[in-house]
């Protein structure tokens, strides 16, 4: 059941990657020019929204799946008639919103939408024209897992420190009053808006926050790596170019090179066996 509820987290990233992938590096006159050129585009807002939504949605599913003993419910009861807003749940949710924005900016800064197709390789010189075996994309994804795990741990730690700073300095009192405003009609909460005397940074809360962040980042980073690897596969069918089934393979390849879509042109250009047909 929880796995089904987590599907929107994966689908949102998949939709983003399909909508925004591009082939090769984005280059311009300078780093500042690159920032100005892409910061005002709708694709930037889409990336930030996608990662923020995925992180927020994941956090709520995680909170819903926790037992009451975890101490991360939105409402805690000191007595049957004394309810109080739980600031630990507020910080947990705020952290994932901040983490989503942080991941979106990281995605844009690293240009994770970039697809690297590689270069055409010559045939092997063994005389029979056979090509050396190509590593399976699945094993390439498996080989990326150690890097993904290390990167996820670093990003989780950085996200927690960033969230603690943002929450304490900028948004704590505002979010506390907003949550009281929405929950008072439902629960019998105190009428005062005074903040709790202590910050919600207990060891248990931070440990659960780190663990949940790590799960989310492993999911997102693995999905990003897998998408980039599988989309960069050669455009082949049964070891032959897709155009080999056409009555006019060379004409199909030339029409593909005339396409207005960059990914189609570059895939054909960098397909080694397509070069063989053209020659």
Buried (B, 14 or more C-beta within 10 A) or exposed (E): EEEEBBEBBBEBBEEBBEEBBBBEEEEEEEEEEBEEEBEEEEBBEBBBBBBBBBBBBBBEBBBEEBEEEBBBBBBBEEEEEEBBBBBBBBBBBBBBBBBBBBBBBBBBEEEBBEBEBEEBEEEEEEEEEEEEEEEEBEEBBEEBEEEBBEBBBEBBEBBBEBBBEBBEEEBBEEBBEEBBEEBBEEEEBEEEEEEEEEBBBEEEBBEBBBEBBBBBBBBBBBBBBBBBBEBBEBBBEEEBBBBBEEEEBEEBBEBBBEEEEEBBBBBBBBBBBBBEBBE
